[in-house]
Amino acid sequence: MSFKSNVSPASVKPNTAWEAQGFLNLYLPSKDGSKRRKLGFIPLRNNKTGEREMLDWLNEDPTRVSALLAKLIIEYTRVEGSEASGFDLS
């Protein structure tokens, strides 16, 4: 059995809503101090209002990231899993 489509590949537009237009990259210094190590990143997308505002603000002046850092609140939340939270495969 074969699958035939009436849609030509050239007419299919990829869904790019997930693509970020900028990133806030998070780094920590390495143990030996020779370089920084990337801890993670936060994608910023134009299709989300708050993120678009931040993108515009940072694109106007990338040094504003220092002001953002001064306001940043970091919180650690421990996730405690249990066997009951796993999949029931029986």
DASULBEL-V578172 format. One record per residue. N is the residue number from 1. RES is the residue in one small letter. SS is DSSP state (A for helix, B for strand, O for the rest). OMEGA is omega in radians with two decimals (999 if undefined). Layout:
N|RES|SS|OMEGA / N|RES|SS|OMEGA
This chain:
1|m|O|3.12 / 2|s|O|3.13 / 3|f|O|3.11 / 4|k|O|-3.14 / 5|s|O|3.08 / 6|n|O|-3.11 / 7|v|O|3.11 / 8|s|O|-3.14 / 9|p|A|-3.12 / 10|a|A|-3.10 / 11|s|A|-3.14 / 12|v|O|3.13 / 13|k|O|-3.13 / 14|p|O|3.07 / 15|n|O|-3.09 / 16|t|O|-3.10 / 17|a|O|-3.11 / 18|w|O|-3.07 / 19|e|O|3.14 / 20|a|O|3.08 / 21|q|O|3.10 / 22|g|B|-3.13 / 23|f|B|2.89 / 24|l|B|-3.13 / 25|n|B|-3.12 / 26|l|B|-3.10 / 27|y|B|2.95 / 28|l|B|3.10 / 29|p|B|3.07 / 30|s|O|-3.11 / 31|k|O|-3.10 / 32|d|O|3.08 / 33|g|O|-3.07 / 34|s|O|3.14 / 35|k|O|3.10 / 36|r|B|3.13 / 37|r|B|-3.11 / 38|k|B|3.11 / 39|l|B|-3.13 / 40|g|B|-3.13 / 41|f|B|3.07 / 42|i|B|3.12 / 43|p|B|3.08 / 44|l|B|-3.05 / 45|r|O|3.11 / 46|n|O|-3.05 / 47|n|O|3.06 / 48|k|O|-2.98 / 49|t|A|-3.12 / 50|g|A|3.13 / 51|e|A|3.11 / 52|r|A|3.11 / 53|e|A|3.14 / 54|m|A|3.09 / 55|l|A|-3.13 / 56|d|A|-3.12 / 57|w|A|-3.14 / 58|l|A|3.12 / 59|n|A|3.08 / 60|e|A|-3.11 / 61|d|O|-3.10 / 62|p|A|3.12 / 63|t|A|3.09 / 64|r|A|3.11 / 65|v|A|3.09 / 66|s|A|3.10 / 67|a|A|3.10 / 68|l|A|3.12 / 69|l|A|-3.14 / 70|a|A|-3.13 / 71|k|A|-3.03 / 72|l|O|3.05 / 73|i|O|3.14 / 74|i|O|-3.12 / 75|e|O|3.08 / 76|y|O|3.08 / 77|t|O|3.12 / 78|r|O|3.10 / 79|v|O|3.13 / 80|e|O|3.11 / 81|g|O|3.05 / 82|s|O|3.14 / 83|e|A|3.13 / 84|a|A|-3.12 / 85|s|A|3.13 / 86|g|O|3.13 / 87|f|O|3.04 / 88|d|O|-3.06 / 89|l|O|-3.13 / 90|s|O|999
